[in-house]
Amino acid sequence: MTVPQLSTLARRRRRASGFTLIEILLVIVIILLLAGALVVFVLPQQKGAERNTTRLMLQQVGNALDTYRLNLGHYPNEQEGGLDALLKKPSFENERLGEKWQGPYLKPGTTLDDPWNNKIRYELADLATQGEKTGALPYKLFSVGPDGQPDTDDDVKLASDEPNSGSTGTQN
């Protein structure tokens, strides 16, 4: 082979070694299809994960409330700060009660917000109306869910008012 033939052959190889525009566009379309499929399958999982996270948080707060009751003999009320009594020591009129507080009952830095940035709701139940419900907790602990409105279908609650559900079950 002569030198001019070698240089022509080398130029042909250089042109043939690159990608064509159609090949590049095809790769971009495939990547976009994969990204679209990922979004379609991941977003519903995120919603379920937020609800599961909220259920776990409610169970953790419920356990802390039970520990508080074991130490002090009652669940925290509004005068003691409600759920905040689990994180910082309330001021008690009775010094002996203050000595029984052995908190914090939740890990330091724990926020009492759900994944939708709503406060966890805690309400002590009226003991007069509680008498006929066996197995029901003496408090309501719930999240208002993504819509931020109480008493809607998307609320996440700790324990059900139904007698067969047990005291640590959850309900949507």
C-alpha positions in Angstrom: 0.0 0.0 0.0 1.1 3.5 -0.7 1.1 6.4 1.8 -1.9 8.2 0.2 -4.0 5.0 0.5 -3.1 4.6 4.2 -4.2 8.2 5.0 -7.5 7.7 3.1 -8.1 4.5 5.0 -7.3 6.2 8.4 -9.8 9.1 7.5 -12.5 6.5 6.8 -11.9 4.8 10.1 -12.1 8.1 12.0 -15.5 9.0 10.4 -16.8 5.5 11.1 -15.8 5.5 14.7 -18.2 8.3 15.9 -21.9 8.0 16.8 -24.6 9.1 14.4 -27.2 11.6 15.4 -29.9 8.9 15.3 -27.9 6.7 17.7 -27.5 9.5 20.2 -31.2 10.4 20.0 -32.2 6.8 20.5 -30.1 6.6 23.6 -31.7 9.8 25.0 -35.2 8.5 24.3 -34.4 5.2 26.1 -33.0 7.1 29.1 -36.2 9.3 29.2 -38.4 6.3 29.1 -36.5 4.6 32.0 -36.7 7.8 34.0 -40.5 8.1 33.3 -41.0 4.5 34.4 -39.0 5.1 37.6 -41.2 8.1 38.5 -44.4 6.2 37.9 -43.3 3.4 40.2 -41.5 5.4 42.9 -44.0 8.2 43.7 -46.7 5.8 44.9 -44.1 4.1 47.1 -43.2 7.5 48.7 -46.8 8.1 49.7 -47.0 4.7 51.4 -43.6 5.3 53.1 -44.9 8.6 54.5 -47.9 6.8 56.0 -45.7 4.0 57.4 -43.3 6.6 58.9 -46.2 8.3 60.6 -47.5 5.1 62.0 -44.1 4.3 63.4 -43.8 7.7 64.9 -47.2 7.4 66.5 -46.3 4.1 68.0 -43.0 5.6 69.4 -44.9 8.5 71.0 -47.5 6.1 72.3 -44.8 4.1 74.0 -43.3 7.3 75.5 -46.8 8.2 76.8 -47.1 4.8 78.5 -43.7 5.2 80.1 -44.7 8.7 81.3 -47.8 7.2 82.8 -45.9 4.4 84.5 -43.5 7.0 86.1 -46.0 9.7 87.1 -49.3 7.7 87.4 -51.2 9.7 84.7 -50.8 10.8 81.1 -49.6 14.3 80.4 -52.4 16.9 80.3 -52.6 20.4 78.8 -51.3 22.0 82.0 -48.2 19.9 81.8 -47.7 20.8 78.1 -49.3 17.8 76.4 -46.8 16.0 74.2 -44.1 18.5 75.1 -44.0 16.9 78.6 -42.3 13.9 76.9 -39.4 16.1 75.8 -38.8 18.6 78.6 -39.7 18.5 82.2 -42.9 20.3 83.0 -43.2 22.5 86.1 -45.2 20.5 88.7 -47.0 22.1 91.7 -46.3 18.9 93.6 -42.5 18.4 94.1 -42.9 14.7 94.5 -44.4 14.4 91.0 -41.4 16.4 89.7 -39.0 13.9 91.2 -40.8 11.0 89.5 -40.3 12.5 86.0 -37.5 10.6 84.4 -37.5 11.9 80.9 -37.0 12.9 78.2 -39.1 10.0 77.0 -38.3 10.6 73.4 -34.9 10.9 71.8 -33.5 14.5 72.0 -34.1 16.3 68.7 -37.3 14.3 68.0 -39.9 16.5 66.3 -43.5 16.0 66.9 -44.4 16.7 63.3 -45.6 14.3 60.7 -44.0 14.0 57.2 -46.5 16.6 56.0 -45.3 19.2 58.6 -48.4 19.0 60.7 -48.2 18.6 64.4 -49.1 15.2 65.9 -52.4 15.6 67.7 -52.9 14.3 71.3 -56.1 14.5 73.2 -57.0 12.9 76.5 -60.3 11.0 76.3 -63.1 11.8 78.7 -63.1 9.0 81.3 -66.9 9.2 81.7 -67.5 8.2 78.1 -64.6 5.8 78.0 -66.2 3.3 80.4 -68.1 1.3 77.9 -65.2 0.8 75.5 -63.0 -2.1 76.6 -59.4 -2.1 75.3 -59.6 1.5 74.1 -56.8 3.9 75.0 -57.5 6.8 77.4 -56.1 9.2 74.8 -56.3 9.9 71.0 -53.0 10.2 69.2 -53.2 10.9 65.5 -51.9 12.8 62.5 -54.2 14.8 60.3 -52.6 13.5 57.2 -51.6 15.2 54.0 -54.7 17.4 53.7 -54.1 18.9 57.2 -57.8 18.5 58.1 -58.9 16.5 61.1 -61.5 13.7 60.9 -61.0 12.9 57.2 -60.2 9.6 55.5 -56.5 10.3 55.2 -55.9 10.7 59.0 -53.4 8.3 60.5 -54.4 7.2 64.0 -52.9 5.2 66.8 -55.3 2.5 68.0 -58.8 2.1 66.9 -61.9 2.7 68.9 -63.1 -0.8 67.9 -62.8 -3.4 70.7 -61.2 -6.1 68.6 -58.3 -3.9 67.4 -56.2 -4.0 70.6 -54.4 -1.1 72.2 -51.4 -0.9 70.0 -52.9 -1.4 66.5 -53.1 1.4 63.9 -55.8 2.4 61.6 -55.8 4.6 58.4 
